[in-house]
């Protein structure tokens, strides 16, 4: 049996600030408490060699545009007359980016239209809200 050096096993947790899980998300690397020495001689531990997480990332200089996918929405108010808060399509992502000082633009395009019409609506929305500044676009599905 080959001897394997005992190196710490790291786990990645998504942490939150405040009472709501989606406010101010960031990722933290901590040593797992559940390291099991019985697995030391079983071979290589399967892990993601490409995953490089940092506590904080550099804030991009250009605004980030979030574009929803097919049948998506920016904000959906199910019951306008009730006390139930509206549903945000980018819930958590928008807040996490803003917590890291990113300027975020959440766009709304037609939920079901051709790609050309959705692209035109997205371009108009970016022109109106970004003021001619370059942007970074993050789209989901057909966004």
GINORDA-V549077 format. One record per residue. N is the residue number from 1. SS is DSSP state (H for helix, E for strand, L for the rest). D_LAST is the distance of its C-alpha to the last C-alpha in whole Angstrom. Layout:
n=<N	N>
ss=<SS	SS>
d_last=<D_LAST	D_LAST>
//
This chain:
n=<1	2	3	4	5	6	7	8	9	10	11	12	13	14	15	16	17	18	19	20	21	22	23	24	25	26	27	28	29	30	31	32	33	34	35	36	37	38	39	40	41	42	43	44	45	46	47	48	49	50	51	52	53	54	55	56	57	58	59	60	61	62	63	64	65	66	67	68	69	70	71	72	73	74	75	76	77	78	79	80	81	82	83	84	85	86	87	88	89	90	91	92	93	94	95	96	97	98	99	100	101	102	103	104	105	106	107	108	109	110	111	112	113	114	115	116	117	118	119	120	121	122	123	124	125	126	127	128	129	130	131	132	133	134	135	136	137	138	139	140	141	142	143>
ss=<L	L	L	L	L	L	L	L	L	E	E	E	E	E	E	L	L	L	L	L	L	L	L	L	L	E	E	E	E	E	E	L	L	L	L	L	H	H	H	L	L	L	L	L	L	L	L	L	L	L	L	L	L	L	L	L	L	L	L	L	L	L	E	E	E	E	E	L	L	L	L	L	L	L	E	E	L	L	L	L	L	L	L	L	L	L	E	E	L	L	L	L	H	H	H	H	H	H	H	L	L	L	L	E	E	E	L	L	L	L	L	L	L	L	H	H	H	H	H	H	H	H	H	H	H	H	H	H	H	H	L	L	L	L	E	E	E	E	E	L	L	L	L>
d_last=<53	51	50	47	47	45	42	40	37	34	32	29	28	26	28	27	29	31	31	27	25	22	24	24	23	25	26	30	32	35	37	37	40	40	42	44	46	47	44	45	47	44	43	39	37	34	31	28	30	27	26	27	26	27	28	27	24	25	23	21	22	19	17	14	10	8	5	5	4	7	10	9	10	11	15	17	21	22	26	26	30	30	30	27	24	21	18	15	12	12	16	18	15	16	19	20	18	20	23	23	24	20	19	16	14	11	10	10	8	10	10	11	11	11	9	11	12	8	8	12	11	9	12	14	13	13	17	18	17	18	21	20	20	18	15	13	9	8	4	5	5	4	0>
//
